[in-house]
Amino acid sequence: MSTIKLTDCAHIIEASDANLSDSRFEDTRMAHVVFREMTLEGSIFNNVMLDDCCFEQVSFAGVRIAGCRYDGMTIEGVPVVELLAAHRQLVAA
């Protein structure tokens, strides 16, 4: 496997049937990128903006979400802020 280093540049990358395992993307703008039929298993998203993203037919099995902003986020049309508030009320009771 080869290593391609991209620094201080602007490119459009079209990858299909590719193995990009163990790649790193830091301080990188990837707005309006399309991910289809992909695996991101074991990936880490830290200090990442996913504002206005859409996830459809995605497996979130075993996903851990913590310390994030949820304003405007919905799951199956239900606001996450309301789900968390209801959960906190149940736990407190």
C-alpha positions in Angstrom: 0.0 0.0 0.0 1.3 3.4 -0.9 1.0 6.7 1.1 -0.2 9.8 -0.7 0.5 13.1 1.2 -1.7 16.1 0.3 -0.7 19.4 2.0 -1.9 22.9 1.4 -3.8 22.0 -1.8 -7.2 21.7 -3.3 -8.3 18.5 -5.1 -11.5 16.6 -5.9 -10.9 12.9 -5.1 -13.0 10.2 -6.7 -12.3 6.9 -5.0 -14.3 3.7 -5.6 -13.4 0.1 -4.8 -10.6 1.6 -2.8 -9.0 0.7 0.6 -8.2 3.9 2.5 -8.0 2.1 5.9 -5.7 3.8 8.5 -5.9 7.1 6.6 -5.8 10.4 8.5 -7.7 13.6 7.7 -6.7 16.6 9.9 -7.6 20.2 9.5 -9.2 19.3 6.2 -12.3 20.7 4.6 -14.6 18.0 3.2 -17.8 19.9 2.8 -20.5 18.5 0.5 -18.7 15.1 0.3 -20.8 12.0 -0.6 -20.2 8.7 1.2 -22.0 5.7 -0.2 -21.7 2.0 0.6 -18.8 2.6 2.9 -17.4 1.3 6.1 -16.1 3.7 8.7 -15.9 1.0 11.4 -13.6 1.9 14.3 -13.2 5.5 13.0 -12.8 8.4 15.4 -14.5 11.7 14.9 -13.1 14.4 17.2 -13.8 18.1 17.0 -15.7 17.5 13.7 -18.5 19.6 12.3 -21.3 17.5 10.9 -23.8 20.4 10.8 -26.7 19.9 8.4 -25.5 16.3 7.4 -28.0 13.6 6.5 -27.6 10.0 7.6 -29.9 7.6 5.8 -29.8 3.8 6.1 -26.7 4.0 8.3 -25.8 1.5 11.0 -25.0 3.2 14.3 -24.6 -0.1 16.1 -22.2 0.3 19.1 -21.7 4.0 18.3 -20.8 6.2 21.3 -21.8 9.9 21.2 -20.7 12.2 24.1 -20.1 15.9 24.7 -21.7 17.0 21.5 -24.2 19.7 20.4 -27.6 18.3 19.6 -29.7 21.5 18.8 -31.7 20.9 15.7 -30.7 17.2 15.5 -33.5 14.7 15.1 -33.7 10.9 15.1 -36.7 9.6 13.0 -38.1 13.1 13.3 -37.9 13.3 17.1 -35.7 16.2 18.4 -32.7 14.6 20.3 -32.7 17.5 22.9 -36.2 16.4 23.8 -35.2 12.7 24.0 -32.3 13.5 26.3 -34.5 15.7 28.5 -37.1 12.9 28.8 -34.4 10.4 29.6 -32.9 12.6 32.3 -36.4 13.0 33.9 -36.8 9.2 34.0 -33.4 8.7 35.5 -34.0 11.4 38.1 -37.4 9.9 39.1 
